[in-house]
Amino acid sequence: MIVAATSWPEAVIAVAGILFVTIVLSVTIWQVLATGRAGLSSRRENAYRKVAEEAVEAQRRMSAQLETAVSELAHLRRQTSEVERMLKEVG
């Protein structure tokens, strides 16, 4: 028969100590990974924000260009109407 070199109270304390260290390490690793995920999420949100700002700026530029094109088209229509009127008067 094999006799243990430690008594039951010492073994329980050792197991509790190992369990405590395991739990502390698990929680620490969990928190480190959660912090890393939060950092990645923050970077991703900043990237999305930058893309959204660029899209808004591009939309503003396109809107300004569209307004210019509409204005020029209206001017061309007026000129065409004048030319048609003049041709009707002459012809």
C-alpha positions as CSV (number, residue, x, y, z in Angstrom):
1,M,0.0,0.0,0.0
2,I,1.2,3.5,-0.9
3,V,1.0,6.1,1.8
4,A,0.8,9.7,0.8
5,A,3.5,12.0,2.0
6,T,1.0,14.8,2.7
7,S,-2.1,14.9,4.8
8,W,-5.6,15.7,3.6
9,P,-5.7,19.3,4.8
10,E,-2.4,20.0,3.0
11,A,-3.7,18.4,-0.2
12,V,-6.9,20.4,-0.1
13,I,-4.9,23.6,0.4
14,A,-2.7,22.7,-2.5
15,V,-5.6,21.9,-4.8
16,A,-7.3,25.1,-3.8
17,G,-4.1,27.0,-4.5
18,I,-3.8,25.4,-7.9
19,L,-7.5,26.1,-8.6
20,F,-7.1,29.8,-7.5
21,V,-4.1,30.3,-9.7
22,T,-5.9,28.7,-12.7
23,I,-8.9,30.9,-12.2
24,V,-6.8,34.1,-11.9
25,L,-4.8,33.2,-15.1
26,S,-8.0,32.4,-17.0
27,V,-9.6,35.7,-16.0
28,T,-6.4,37.6,-16.8
29,I,-6.1,35.9,-20.3
30,W,-9.8,36.6,-20.9
31,Q,-9.5,40.3,-20.1
32,V,-6.3,40.6,-22.2
33,L,-8.2,39.1,-25.2
34,A,-11.2,41.3,-24.5
35,T,-9.0,44.4,-24.4
36,G,-7.5,43.3,-27.7
37,R,-10.9,42.8,-29.3
38,A,-12.0,46.2,-28.1
39,G,-8.9,47.8,-29.6
40,L,-9.6,46.1,-32.9
41,S,-13.2,47.1,-32.8
42,S,-12.1,50.7,-32.1
43,R,-9.8,50.7,-35.1
44,R,-12.5,49.2,-37.3
45,E,-15.0,51.9,-36.2
46,N,-12.4,54.6,-37.0
47,A,-11.9,53.1,-40.4
48,Y,-15.7,53.0,-41.0
49,R,-16.0,56.5,-39.8
50,K,-13.3,57.6,-42.2
51,V,-14.9,55.8,-45.1
52,A,-18.3,57.4,-44.3
53,E,-16.7,60.9,-44.1
54,E,-15.0,60.3,-47.5
55,A,-18.3,59.1,-48.9
56,V,-20.1,62.2,-47.7
57,E,-17.4,64.5,-49.1
58,A,-17.6,62.7,-52.5
59,Q,-21.4,63.1,-52.4
60,R,-21.0,66.8,-51.8
61,R,-18.6,67.1,-54.7
62,M,-21.0,65.2,-57.0
63,S,-23.9,67.3,-55.9
64,A,-22.0,70.5,-56.7
65,Q,-21.0,69.1,-60.1
66,L,-24.5,68.0,-60.8
67,E,-25.8,71.5,-60.0
68,T,-23.3,73.0,-62.3
69,A,-24.3,70.6,-65.1
70,V,-28.0,71.3,-64.6
71,S,-27.3,75.0,-64.7
72,E,-25.3,74.7,-67.9
73,L,-28.0,72.5,-69.5
74,A,-30.6,75.1,-68.7
75,H,-28.4,77.7,-70.3
76,L,-28.0,75.6,-73.4
77,R,-31.8,75.0,-73.6
78,R,-32.4,78.8,-73.5
79,Q,-29.9,79.3,-76.3
80,T,-31.4,76.5,-78.4
81,S,-34.8,78.0,-77.9
82,E,-33.5,81.4,-79.0
83,V,-31.9,79.9,-82.1
84,E,-35.1,78.0,-83.0
85,R,-37.2,81.2,-82.6
86,M,-34.7,83.1,-84.8
87,L,-34.9,80.3,-87.5
88,K,-38.7,80.4,-87.4
89,E,-38.7,84.2,-87.9
90,V,-36.2,84.0,-90.8
91,G,-37.6,80.9,-92.4
